């Protein structure tokens, strides 16, 4: 469920710091809760688009304007960057708005990670991501992978490629829920090279993202 590009950052001896983009989403919430419970981390900061309710339980939320992400470069002075940004064409309203969230924001964040010498970054892509795909969604994901991995000077970058995500969402996506049910029904026969299409829990994706970070 992942691809990686690694460099050779210097080893650090103190606790690690993490920055999460997209902490209000399905994977972002699960990831944040795992990070704050992990003794390896000394600090966890989350950049969000809007104020969160007290029930959200987001650790150190900082409301920012993602259209002006470069203005928050100082927050990227961390060991690990987790990018859980993502939307759907329906939610975005247009292809250009979708690309802004799923490509531009992530690509800019990766560039800021490079300039602030982030030890390693991990973001969420998608199973089937391919820059030559006929699907706009998968093509955008594939183009992003290519763009991030071509940024010179990145210490370490990894992308997880989950299939349909299972979990309790704040927004109801009827078509997606129907697709999940169908894929769960088909899961027993999705074996071998087709196993990557099985629905995956947000917690599992979050755990994989943590595994891909560099702690050496």
GIMODA-V178065 format. One line per field, one symbol per residue. phi: phi as a letter, one per 40 degrees, with the letter a starting at -180 (. if undefined). A space follows every 10 residues. Layout:
phi=???
This chain:
phi=.abbbbbbcc cbbcccbbbb bgcccdcdcc cdcccccccc ccabbbcbca dbccccfccf cbcbbccbdc cbddcccbcb bbbbciabcc ccgacccccc ccbcdccccc ccccccfdca bbbcbadgda cbcccdcccc ccccdccccc ccgccabbbc bccccbiccc bcbdcccccc ccccccddcc bgccccccdb cccccccccc ccccbc
